[in-house]
Amino acid sequence: MTNLNQNNQLPLLELDLLKTVVAIAETGNFSSAAEKLFRTPSAVSMQVKRIEDMLGRPVFNRDSRSVTPTVEGEVLLEHGRRLLALNNQIVSRFVTPDVAGRVCLGATDDISERMLPGLLQRFARSHCCVTVDVVVNSNDALRSQVKSGVLDLALVTYNPNQKIMHDLEPVFLERLAWAGLRNGVAHEQRPLPISVWEEGCSWRECGLESLKVAQIDHRVAFMSSHISGQRAAILADLAGAPIPASCCVNDIVELTEQDGLPALSSYGVGMLLQKKPSEPALAAADHIRASLGEKSAA
C-alpha cells in the first residue's frame, strides 16, 4: 500500500506524469514517448519511476520488444486520460483559442480505420475548440462532396504512377504488398484467386498491373470496399490481396517473389481541399500534412 504523507493525505498525481504515462501507452515504448514529449528517454523513465513509487506498484510491463500497461496501469490510463481531457476543457474556457469552429472531413474506409484515430486524437489535443465530423465514402463520392461544399476536405487514395489530378495534394506514400494467410495455400492456385475492389481503386490497379506484367493467370474471388473484408478473404485463405505493407501483421503475411507473386509499387494518400477553406479546415489540413508527412514510408 502507498504510504500517506505527513499530513495523512493522499499524494496528488501531476498531470505531467499522467501525460507521460499516456504517451508511453500510445507509442509502445519509452524512446518514442520521449520524442513525442520532447524529453530524453532517461527523463521519461524517471517520471515513470516517480509515479510507480507514488502508487507503490508497477504501471508497465517491460520486455525487450515492447512496453505494455499492467492491470493497475490500465486503470491509471483510463482515469489519466479523463483528467487530461478535463484539464483541456477547463483551460479552454479561459484561454481564447486561435481557431474554433467545425470541420467536415471525408475519408475512405481504409484511411478512416488505420489513420484517422491517431490523427483526430492529436488534433483534438492541439485544437480543443474545433469539432470534426467524419464521413466515410468512396474516392469518387468524396471528391464530389468536396467540390459541392458538403465536405471541407477529404483524404483519398491514388496511384502515384499515374498523372495526379490538379486538385489533389499528395500527403502520404506507402508500399503495397501481396498479402496472404500464414501457411495458407490460396496463392499457389492458378488461376490465382484475388480480393480487390472496383475499378478506380489504386490498390486494385497496382495489383492487377503486376499480375499482367508477370503473366499470372488470376480471377477476382472476393470483392470488398472495406479493408476488413480484404482481411476476411485472406484469413479464410480464399484469396490473396494487394494491401499496404503495414497491414501484414499476425496471421496476415507478405507474399513475395519466393511465393510466386511479383513485388508491388506504392500507393498514395492525397488531400482534397475546398477552394476557399475555413480557418478550422486550414488548421486540420496543416495537421494532416505534418502528421502524415512524418510517417510516409514509400
RASULDA-V110983 format. One record per residue. N is the residue number from 1. RES is the residue in one small letter. PSI is psi in whole degrees, -180 to 180 (none if undefined). Layout:
# RASULDA-V110983
N/RES/PSI  N/RES/PSI
This chain:
# RASULDA-V110983
1/m/149  2/t/135  3/n/145  4/l/160  5/n/-176  6/q/-24  7/n/15  8/n/37  9/q/148  10/l/144  11/p/153  12/l/131  13/l/126  14/e/138  15/l/-32  16/d/-38  17/l/-42  18/l/-38  19/k/-38  20/t/-44  21/v/-44  22/v/-42  23/a/-40  24/i/-44  25/a/-37  26/e/-32  27/t/-24  28/g/-3  29/n/164  30/f/-38  31/s/-46  32/s/-38  33/a/-40  34/a/-43  35/e/-41  36/k/-36  37/l/0  38/f/45  39/r/172  40/t/154  41/p/-36  42/s/-36  43/a/-39  44/v/-43  45/s/-41  46/m/-39  47/q/-39  48/v/-41  49/k/-40  50/r/-46  51/i/-33  52/e/-38  53/d/-38  54/m/-42  55/l/-16  56/g/23  57/r/155  58/p/146  59/v/-9  60/f/142  61/n/130  62/r/134  63/d/-175  64/s/-18  65/r/-35  66/s/171  67/v/124  68/t/148  69/p/144  70/t/178  71/v/-45  72/e/-35  73/g/-37  74/e/-41  75/v/-44  76/l/-42  77/l/-44  78/e/-50  79/h/-32  80/g/-42  81/r/-38  82/r/-42  83/l/-41  84/l/-39  85/a/-41  86/l/-38  87/n/-44  88/n/-39  89/q/-42  90/i/-49  91/v/-38  92/s/-19  93/r/-22  94/f/-27  95/v/119  96/t/121  97/p/151  98/d/-34  99/v/134  100/a/151  101/g/-154  102/r/141  103/v/132  104/c/112  105/l/131  106/g/153  107/a/153  108/t/168  109/d/-49  110/d/-37  111/i/-42  112/s/-33  113/e/-41  114/r/-30  115/m/-37  116/l/-39  117/p/-50  118/g/-42  119/l/-49  120/l/-36  121/q/-47  122/r/-36  123/f/-39  124/a/-33  125/r/-39  126/s/-18  127/h/73  128/c/-19  129/c/15  130/v/123  131/t/133  132/v/123  133/d/135  134/v/137  135/v/128  136/v/126  137/n/-178  138/s/165  139/n/-51  140/d/-43  141/a/-40  142/l/-42  143/r/-43  144/s/-39  145/q/-33  146/v/-43  147/k/-37  148/s/-10  149/g/1  150/v/-38  151/l/145  152/d/-39  153/l/164  154/a/152  155/l/123  156/v/164  157/t/155  158/y/165  159/n/110  160/p/-12  161/n/-3  162/q/167  163/k/128  164/i/131  165/m/149  166/h/-27  167/d/3  168/l/126  169/e/112  170/p/132  171/v/-11  172/f/140  173/l/141  174/e/146  175/r/138  176/l/159  177/a/147  178/w/132  179/a/145  180/g/177  181/l/137  182/r/127  183/n/20  184/g/173  185/v/-2  186/a/-37  187/h/-11  188/e/-13  189/q/151  190/r/125  191/p/147  192/l/121  193/p/127  194/i/157  195/s/119  196/v/177  197/w/-168  198/e/172  199/e/143  200/g/-17  201/c/125  202/s/-34  203/w/-44  204/r/-48  205/e/-45  206/c/-45  207/g/-47  208/l/-38  209/e/-40  210/s/-37  211/l/-35  212/k/-46  213/v/-39  214/a/-4  215/q/48  216/i/119  217/d/137  218/h/167  219/r/147  220/v/108  221/a/-17  222/f/132  223/m/130  224/s/138  225/s/-3  226/h/139  227/i/-25  228/s/-33  229/g/-39  230/q/-43  231/r/-40  232/a/-43  233/a/-41  234/i/-48  235/l/-25  236/a/-2  237/d/36  238/l/-26  239/a/165  240/g/161  241/a/144  242/p/112  243/i/166  244/p/140  245/a/-31  246/s/-14  247/c/-6  248/c/87  249/v/158  250/n/-119  251/d/-3  252/i/117  253/v/156  254/e/133  255/l/129  256/t/-172  257/e/-27  258/q/-23  259/d/4  260/g/13  261/l/144  262/p/158  263/a/152  264/l/157  265/s/-164  266/s/163  267/y/163  268/g/155  269/v/127  270/g/159  271/m/132  272/l/131  273/l/141  274/q/153  275/k/-35  276/k/74  277/p/152  278/s/169  279/e/-45  280/p/-38  281/a/-40  282/l/-39  283/a/-41  284/a/-40  285/a/-44  286/d/-39  287/h/-42  288/i/-45  289/r/-47  290/a/-44  291/s/-48  292/l/-30  293/g/-35  294/e/-27  295/k/-5  296/s/129  297/a/61  298/a/none
